[in-house]
């Protein structure tokens, strides 16, 4: 919603007859109002004619998709797994220089739409677990002195049967649109699109599908009505039929949404794994996918949403610098279509993937852990992300090997990593990430990981590997910048 003259008058009526001299773009969320000034969250954009000031954040909220296989009409939920939300606040050491609200604070996990409190904590730096059961979403809220530096992860795991797999996805702030790349046309492969509405009014979500042959014709299920504080789950096959390389664009009207695609794959009677695809970065001519581990078959999925053909150059970033793909380093992708570029001929290990193109693209990487082609395996989806601004964090997955993969594109970057242990102890590591390269940090013993940087091209992903006699399970979580401050926009009193 764009602030208009009418909305400015409504603001003025709340306190004194004042007029807002700043304009805002997008959805504006007020976190405080006093005579003579308006406090907005950091997402609001102020007019360049107005001087703004960072102030202590009062509230922050993230949303988790909930059990992805629940609530789909006519399709039974996958039993035997546990959906867990892990919510965390940044340690004090990572917030030096950040204004923090006075007094106490509270970190809360609730279910939606019911609003039942599932877990609470008043301790900064702690990781708060909570289980989600049924067709619900998870609301993670931090208030007061705990508002700055919030991060959350949702996990699901099952170790037996052909439905086994490890799913880990970041809980995110709602948005007006989402780009999601995941799934395939293999038999018995299912992609569930989960769209959640955190607001108090129903939201319309229009779903556009793209495939290898171009945009897919709209169907009756291409427009979803998401109830207040509720969610809708739909199979991608119901929207587009069988598509070998699906990509999804979700656009919300009447509010904001969160969205993920859960990709589960059974090859005959052999489980090939499952994972969530979180939102990829908005289309741009440069994309970086962090947190990629190559240990088996892998590929880059590229979507060109515009009408013009794109020439896409692909390379991987390694600890020693960039490396062109042995095959598929340059690919032409027709406008409005999707291409899967195989990643072949690389030594096993951690990477980031960088794409440059002459037209805007968005992208994701699927990697498989499949040491035995005939045995059960698992897969991980890693989405392209925006560079980190200030601070980003992620709770780690308990019982797994968690490895932070940092990348820097375009220049050398100095990075500080904070590893928070279960007892609250914080280990600080200062790193220099070379230009167009990666660096890794073993997060063993940490319950959350935080990355602080002033660099312009730093991204990070958490690669997760869970050892199991039935085969290692894998996932990848891209780190997103956390909200640190609100914005104080002064207003002047209306004359006359």
C-alpha positions as CSV (number, residue, x, y, z in Angstrom):
1,X,0.0,0.0,0.0
2,X,1.5,3.3,-1.0
3,X,1.0,6.3,1.3
4,X,-1.2,8.9,-0.3
5,X,-2.4,12.3,0.8
6,X,-5.4,10.6,2.3
7,X,-3.2,8.2,4.3
8,X,-1.2,11.2,5.6
9,X,-4.4,12.8,6.8
10,X,-5.3,9.5,8.6
11,X,-1.9,9.6,10.3
12,X,-2.4,13.2,11.3
13,X,-5.8,12.3,13.0
14,X,-4.1,9.9,15.3
15,X,-2.3,12.3,17.5
16,X,-2.1,16.0,16.6
17,X,-3.0,17.9,13.3
18,X,0.4,17.1,11.8
19,X,1.3,16.2,8.2
20,X,3.7,13.5,7.1
21,X,6.4,15.1,4.9
22,X,8.0,11.8,4.0
23,X,6.5,9.4,1.4
24,X,6.7,5.7,1.8
25,X,6.9,2.9,-0.7
26,X,5.4,-0.6,-0.2
27,X,3.7,-1.6,2.9
28,X,4.4,0.6,5.9
29,X,4.3,-1.0,9.4
30,X,4.2,1.5,12.2
31,X,5.8,0.5,15.4
32,X,5.2,3.6,17.4
33,X,3.6,7.0,17.1
34,X,4.1,10.1,19.3
35,X,3.3,13.7,18.6
36,X,5.8,15.2,16.2
37,X,7.3,11.9,14.9
38,X,6.4,8.5,13.5
39,X,8.4,5.4,14.1
40,X,8.5,3.0,11.2
41,X,10.2,-0.3,10.6
42,X,13.4,-0.3,8.6
43,X,11.7,-1.6,5.5
44,X,9.9,1.8,5.0
45,X,11.6,4.2,2.6
46,X,11.7,7.9,3.4
47,X,11.7,10.8,1.0
48,X,15.3,12.1,0.4
49,X,14.1,15.5,1.6
50,X,13.6,14.1,5.1
51,X,16.3,13.2,7.6
52,X,15.7,9.8,9.2
53,X,17.3,8.3,12.3
54,X,17.7,4.7,13.3
55,X,15.9,4.0,16.6
56,X,15.5,0.9,18.8
57,X,13.3,-1.8,17.2
58,X,10.2,-2.6,19.3
59,X,8.9,-5.7,17.5
60,X,10.0,-8.2,14.8
61,X,8.1,-11.1,13.4
62,X,8.9,-14.0,11.1
63,X,6.6,-16.7,9.7
64,X,7.2,-20.4,9.3
65,X,5.3,-22.5,6.7
66,X,4.2,-25.3,9.1
67,X,3.9,-29.0,8.3
68,X,4.0,-28.8,4.5
69,X,2.2,-32.1,3.7
70,X,-0.8,-31.3,6.0
71,X,-4.0,-29.7,4.8
72,X,-4.0,-30.8,1.1
73,X,-7.4,-32.0,0.2
74,X,-7.5,-35.6,-1.1
75,X,-3.8,-36.2,-0.4
76,X,-2.8,-37.8,3.0
77,X,-0.1,-36.1,5.0
78,X,3.2,-37.8,5.3
79,X,3.3,-39.5,8.8
80,X,6.3,-40.2,11.0
81,X,8.1,-36.9,10.9
82,X,8.3,-34.0,13.4
83,X,8.0,-30.3,12.3
84,X,10.0,-28.1,14.7
85,X,10.6,-24.4,14.7
86,X,13.9,-23.1,16.1
87,X,13.8,-19.4,17.0
88,X,16.8,-17.4,18.1
89,X,17.9,-13.9,18.9
90,X,21.4,-12.6,18.2
91,X,23.9,-12.6,21.0
92,X,24.7,-9.2,22.6
93,X,28.2,-9.3,21.1
94,X,26.7,-9.2,17.6
95,X,24.7,-6.1,18.4
96,X,27.4,-3.7,19.3
97,X,26.4,-0.3,18.0
98,X,22.8,-1.3,17.5
99,X,20.2,0.6,19.6
100,X,18.3,-1.9,21.7
101,X,15.0,-1.2,23.4
102,X,15.1,-0.6,27.1
103,X,13.6,-3.0,29.6
104,X,12.7,-6.6,29.2
105,X,11.9,-8.5,26.0
106,X,10.2,-11.7,25.0
107,X,10.7,-14.2,22.2
108,X,7.5,-16.1,21.4
109,X,6.5,-18.9,19.1
110,X,2.7,-19.1,18.3
111,X,0.6,-21.2,16.1
112,X,-1.6,-19.6,13.5
113,X,-4.5,-19.1,13.0
114,X,-5.3,-20.1,16.6
115,X,-2.6,-17.9,18.2
116,X,-1.7,-20.5,20.9
117,X,1.6,-19.8,22.6
118,X,3.9,-22.8,22.0
119,X,7.1,-21.6,23.6
120,X,8.5,-18.4,25.2
121,X,11.9,-17.1,26.3
122,X,13.2,-13.9,27.8
123,X,16.9,-14.7,27.3
124,X,18.8,-13.0,24.5
125,X,20.9,-15.5,22.5
126,X,18.9,-18.5,23.5
127,X,17.4,-20.9,20.9
128,X,13.7,-21.6,21.5
129,X,12.2,-24.9,20.1
130,X,8.6,-25.5,19.4
131,X,6.7,-28.2,17.6
132,X,4.0,-27.5,14.9
133,X,1.3,-30.1,14.5
134,X,-1.5,-30.1,11.8
135,X,-2.3,-27.6,9.0
136,X,-1.0,-24.5,10.8
137,X,1.8,-22.0,10.4
138,X,4.3,-20.8,13.0
139,X,4.5,-17.1,14.1
140,X,7.9,-16.1,15.6
141,X,7.7,-12.8,17.4
142,X,10.4,-10.9,19.4
143,X,9.5,-7.7,21.4
144,X,11.2,-5.1,23.5
145,X,14.9,-5.7,24.2
146,X,14.8,-8.9,22.2
147,X,13.4,-7.4,19.0
148,X,16.7,-6.7,17.2
149,X,18.4,-9.6,15.6
150,X,15.7,-12.3,15.1
151,X,16.1,-15.5,13.1
152,X,14.2,-18.8,12.8
153,X,14.4,-22.1,11.1
154,X,11.8,-24.8,10.5
155,X,12.9,-28.4,10.3
156,X,11.3,-31.8,9.5
157,X,13.0,-35.2,9.5
158,X,12.1,-38.8,9.0
159,X,14.8,-41.6,9.0
160,X,12.8,-44.6,7.8
161,X,10.8,-45.7,4.7
162,X,10.9,-44.2,1.2
163,X,9.5,-40.9,2.7
164,X,12.8,-40.3,4.6
165,X,14.4,-37.0,4.4
166,X,15.6,-33.8,6.1
167,X,13.9,-30.5,5.4
168,X,15.2,-27.2,6.7
169,X,14.0,-23.8,5.6
170,X,14.3,-20.3,7.0
171,X,11.3,-18.6,8.5
172,X,10.8,-15.3,6.7
173,X,9.1,-11.9,6.7
174,X,6.0,-11.7,4.5
175,X,6.4,-10.2,1.0
176,X,4.2,-9.1,-1.9
177,X,5.8,-11.6,-4.3
178,X,7.9,-14.8,-4.2
179,X,10.0,-16.7,-6.8
180,X,10.3,-20.4,-6.1
181,X,12.3,-22.9,-8.1
182,X,12.0,-26.6,-7.3
183,X,10.6,-30.0,-8.4
184,X,10.7,-32.1,-11.5
185,X,8.7,-34.3,-13.8
186,X,9.8,-37.7,-12.4
187,X,7.1,-40.3,-11.6
188,X,5.9,-40.1,-7.9
189,X,7.6,-36.7,-7.4
190,X,5.3,-34.2,-5.7
191,X,5.8,-30.5,-5.2
192,X,3.6,-28.8,-2.7
193,X,3.2,-25.0,-2.8
194,X,2.4,-23.6,0.6
195,X,1.2,-20.0,0.7
196,X,0.5,-18.5,4.1
197,X,-1.2,-15.2,5.0
198,X,-0.1,-13.6,8.3
199,X,-2.5,-10.7,8.0
200,X,-6.0,-10.2,9.3
201,X,-7.7,-10.1,5.9
202,X,-8.0,-12.6,3.1
203,X,-5.3,-12.3,0.5
204,X,-5.4,-13.3,-3.2
205,X,-2.3,-15.0,-4.5
206,X,-1.9,-15.3,-8.2
207,X,0.5,-18.2,-9.2
208,X,2.4,-18.1,-12.5
209,X,4.1,-21.2,-13.6
210,X,7.1,-21.4,-15.9
211,X,8.7,-24.5,-17.5
212,X,11.2,-25.6,-20.0
213,X,8.8,-24.7,-22.8
214,X,7.9,-21.3,-21.5
215,X,5.0,-19.9,-19.3
216,X,2.3,-22.4,-18.4
217,X,-1.3,-21.5,-19.2
218,X,-3.3,-20.5,-16.1
219,X,-5.7,-23.0,-14.6
220,X,-8.5,-22.8,-12.1
221,X,-6.0,-23.3,-9.3
222,X,-3.7,-20.5,-10.4
223,X,-5.5,-18.0,-8.2
224,X,-5.5,-18.8,-4.5
225,X,-7.6,-17.1,-1.8
226,X,-5.6,-17.4,1.4
227,X,-7.7,-16.9,4.6
228,X,-6.7,-14.5,7.4
229,X,-3.8,-15.9,9.4
230,X,-4.2,-19.1,7.4
231,X,-2.6,-20.9,4.5
232,X,-3.4,-22.8,1.3
233,X,-1.5,-25.9,0.1
234,X,-1.7,-26.9,-3.6
235,X,0.2,-29.4,-5.8
236,X,2.1,-27.8,-8.6
237,X,0.8,-30.6,-10.8
238,X,-2.7,-29.3,-10.2
239,X,-1.7,-25.9,-11.7
240,X,0.5,-27.0,-14.6
241,X,0.4,-30.8,-15.0
242,X,3.7,-32.6,-15.2
243,X,6.5,-30.1,-15.7
244,X,10.1,-31.3,-15.8
245,X,11.6,-28.0,-14.7
246,X,9.0,-26.0,-12.7
247,X,9.4,-22.5,-11.5
248,X,6.8,-20.5,-9.6
249,X,6.0,-16.8,-9.3
250,X,3.5,-15.9,-6.5
251,X,2.1,-12.3,-6.5
252,X,-0.1,-11.3,-3.5
253,X,-3.0,-8.8,-3.7
254,X,-4.6,-7.3,-0.6
255,X,-1.8,-8.1,1.7
256,X,1.5,-10.0,2.1
257,X,2.3,-13.7,2.1
258,X,5.1,-16.2,2.7
259,X,5.6,-19.1,0.3
260,X,7.7,-22.3,-0.1
261,X,7.7,-25.3,-2.4
262,X,8.2,-28.7,-0.7
263,X,9.8,-31.1,-3.2
264,X,9.5,-34.8,-2.4
265,X,10.8,-37.5,-4.7
266,X,10.4,-41.3,-4.8
267,X,12.1,-43.1,-7.7
268,X,10.0,-46.2,-8.1
269,X,10.3,-47.7,-4.6
270,X,13.5,-45.8,-3.7
271,X,13.3,-42.6,-1.7
272,X,15.3,-39.8,-3.3
273,X,14.7,-37.3,-0.6
274,X,12.8,-34.1,0.1
275,X,13.5,-30.5,0.9
276,X,11.9,-27.1,0.9
277,X,12.8,-24.4,-1.7
278,X,12.7,-21.0,-0.1
279,X,12.2,-17.9,-2.0
280,X,15.0,-17.0,-4.5
281,X,16.2,-13.5,-4.9
282,X,14.2,-11.3,-7.3
283,X,15.3,-11.4,-11.0
284,X,18.6,-9.6,-11.6
285,X,21.5,-9.9,-14.0
286,X,23.8,-11.2,-11.2
287,X,22.7,-14.0,-8.9
288,X,24.7,-15.9,-6.2
289,X,23.5,-19.2,-4.6
290,X,25.4,-19.8,-1.4
291,X,25.6,-22.9,0.7
292,X,26.0,-25.5,-2.1
293,X,27.7,-28.8,-1.4
294,X,28.5,-31.0,-4.4
295,X,28.7,-34.7,-3.5
296,X,26.7,-36.3,-6.3
297,X,24.3,-35.2,-9.1
298,X,23.6,-31.5,-9.0
299,X,22.2,-28.8,-11.3
300,X,21.4,-25.1,-11.5
301,X,17.9,-24.1,-12.3
302,X,17.6,-20.8,-14.1
303,X,14.4,-18.9,-14.9
304,X,14.2,-16.0,-17.3
305,X,10.9,-14.3,-16.6
306,X,11.1,-11.6,-19.2
307,X,10.4,-12.0,-22.9
308,X,13.9,-11.7,-24.2
309,X,16.4,-14.5,-24.4
310,X,19.2,-14.5,-21.8
311,X,22.8,-15.5,-22.2
312,X,23.7,-16.9,-18.8
313,X,27.3,-17.5,-17.7
314,X,27.7,-19.9,-14.7
315,X,30.7,-20.4,-12.5
316,X,31.4,-21.7,-9.0
317,X,33.2,-19.9,-6.2
318,X,35.8,-21.9,-4.4
319,X,38.2,-21.3,-1.5
320,X,40.8,-20.3,-4.1
321,X,38.6,-18.2,-6.4
322,X,36.2,-18.6,-9.2
323,X,36.1,-21.6,-11.5
324,X,34.1,-21.9,-14.7
325,X,31.8,-24.9,-15.0
326,X,33.5,-27.6,-17.0
327,X,30.3,-27.9,-19.0
328,X,27.4,-25.4,-19.4
329,X,29.5,-22.4,-18.6
330,X,27.5,-20.4,-21.1
331,X,23.9,-21.2,-21.8
332,X,21.2,-19.5,-23.8
333,X,17.8,-19.5,-22.1
334,X,14.7,-18.4,-24.1
335,X,12.6,-15.7,-22.5
336,X,9.8,-16.9,-20.2
337,X,11.4,-20.3,-19.8
338,X,13.5,-22.4,-17.4
339,X,16.7,-24.3,-18.0
340,X,18.5,-26.9,-15.8
341,X,22.3,-26.7,-16.2
342,X,24.1,-29.8,-14.9
343,X,27.0,-29.3,-12.5
344,X,29.5,-31.9,-13.6
345,X,33.2,-32.5,-13.3
346,X,33.7,-30.7,-10.0
347,X,35.5,-32.3,-6.9
348,X,33.1,-33.0,-4.0
349,X,33.0,-30.1,-1.5
350,X,31.4,-26.7,-0.7
351,X,30.8,-24.0,-3.2
352,X,28.8,-21.0,-4.1
353,X,27.3,-20.7,-7.6
354,X,27.4,-17.3,-9.4
355,X,25.4,-16.5,-12.5
356,X,25.7,-13.4,-14.7
357,X,23.3,-12.7,-17.5
358,X,22.4,-10.0,-20.0
359,X,18.7,-10.2,-18.9
360,X,17.3,-10.5,-15.4
361,X,17.2,-14.1,-14.1
362,X,16.5,-15.9,-10.8
363,X,18.0,-19.3,-9.8
364,X,18.4,-22.1,-7.4
365,X,20.6,-25.2,-7.1
366,X,19.6,-28.8,-6.4
367,X,22.3,-31.1,-5.1
368,X,21.9,-34.8,-4.3
369,X,23.7,-37.0,-1.8
370,X,23.6,-40.3,-3.7
371,X,26.8,-42.3,-3.1
372,X,25.0,-45.5,-4.1
373,X,22.7,-45.1,-7.2
374,X,20.5,-48.0,-6.1
375,X,20.2,-47.0,-2.4
376,X,18.0,-44.3,-0.8
377,X,19.4,-40.8,-1.1
378,X,18.5,-37.2,-0.2
379,X,18.4,-33.9,-1.9
380,X,18.9,-30.2,-1.0
381,X,17.6,-27.0,-2.6
382,X,19.6,-23.8,-2.2
383,X,18.1,-20.6,-3.4
384,X,19.8,-17.4,-4.6
385,X,19.9,-14.8,-1.9
386,X,20.4,-11.0,-1.6
387,X,23.7,-9.8,0.0
388,X,23.8,-9.6,3.7
389,X,23.3,-6.1,5.1
390,X,24.6,-5.7,8.6
391,X,23.7,-9.0,10.3
392,X,22.2,-12.3,9.4
393,X,21.7,-15.4,11.5
394,X,20.4,-18.9,11.5
395,X,19.7,-21.5,14.2
396,X,21.6,-24.7,13.5
397,X,19.9,-28.2,13.1
398,X,20.4,-30.3,16.2
399,X,22.3,-33.6,15.8
400,X,23.6,-32.7,12.4
401,X,26.9,-31.4,11.0
402,X,26.3,-27.7,10.3
403,X,28.8,-25.9,8.1
404,X,28.7,-22.2,7.3
405,X,29.7,-21.4,3.7
406,X,30.5,-17.7,3.2
407,X,31.0,-16.1,-0.2
408,X,32.0,-12.7,-1.4
409,X,31.4,-11.4,-5.0
410,X,33.0,-8.3,-6.5
411,X,35.6,-7.7,-3.8
412,X,37.4,-8.7,-0.6
413,X,35.1,-8.7,2.5
414,X,35.8,-8.8,6.2
415,X,33.3,-10.8,8.1
416,X,32.8,-11.6,11.8
417,X,31.1,-14.8,12.7
418,X,29.5,-15.4,16.1
419,X,28.9,-19.0,17.2
420,X,26.5,-19.2,20.1
421,X,26.6,-22.4,22.3
422,X,23.7,-23.9,24.2
423,X,25.0,-22.4,27.5
424,X,25.1,-18.9,26.0
425,X,28.8,-18.8,25.4
426,X,29.8,-17.0,22.2
427,X,32.8,-17.7,20.1
428,X,33.8,-14.9,17.7
429,X,35.8,-15.5,14.5
430,X,37.1,-12.7,12.3
431,X,37.5,-13.8,8.6
432,X,38.6,-12.3,5.4
433,X,36.8,-13.7,2.4
434,X,38.7,-13.1,-0.8
435,X,37.0,-11.7,-3.9
436,X,34.9,-14.2,-5.8
437,X,35.7,-16.9,-3.3
438,X,34.3,-18.8,-0.4
439,X,35.3,-19.5,3.2
440,X,33.8,-22.1,5.5
441,X,33.3,-22.3,9.3
442,X,32.5,-25.5,11.2
443,X,29.6,-24.7,13.4
444,X,30.0,-27.8,15.6
445,X,28.7,-27.1,19.1
446,X,26.8,-24.0,18.1
447,X,23.0,-23.6,18.4
448,X,23.0,-20.5,16.3
449,X,25.3,-18.8,13.8
450,X,25.5,-15.1,13.1
451,X,27.3,-13.3,10.3
452,X,28.2,-9.5,10.5
453,X,29.7,-7.6,7.7
454,X,29.9,-4.2,6.1
455,X,30.8,-5.6,2.7
456,X,28.6,-5.3,-0.3
457,X,28.7,-8.7,-1.8
458,X,28.7,-11.2,1.2
459,X,26.2,-14.1,1.2
460,X,26.1,-17.1,3.4
461,X,24.4,-20.5,3.5
462,X,24.3,-23.2,6.2
463,X,25.0,-26.7,4.7
464,X,23.4,-29.4,6.9
465,X,24.3,-33.1,6.9
466,X,22.7,-35.6,9.2
467,X,24.5,-39.0,9.5
468,X,22.2,-42.0,9.5
469,X,22.8,-45.7,8.8
470,X,20.2,-45.5,6.0
471,X,22.2,-42.8,4.3
472,X,23.2,-39.2,5.1
473,X,20.4,-36.6,4.9
474,X,21.1,-33.1,3.7
475,X,19.7,-29.7,3.4
476,X,20.8,-26.1,2.9
477,X,19.6,-22.8,4.5
478,X,20.3,-19.4,3.0
479,X,20.9,-16.7,5.5
480,X,18.8,-13.6,5.3
481,X,19.5,-10.2,6.8
482,X,17.9,-9.7,10.1
483,X,16.1,-6.5,11.1
484,X,18.1,-4.4,13.5
485,X,16.5,-1.0,13.8
486,X,13.4,1.0,13.3
487,X,13.3,4.3,11.5
488,X,12.3,7.6,13.1
489,X,10.8,10.0,10.5
490,X,10.1,13.5,11.8
491,X,6.9,15.3,10.7
492,X,6.1,18.9,10.7
493,X,2.9,20.5,12.0
494,X,0.3,21.5,9.4
495,X,0.0,25.2,9.1
496,X,-3.4,26.8,9.0
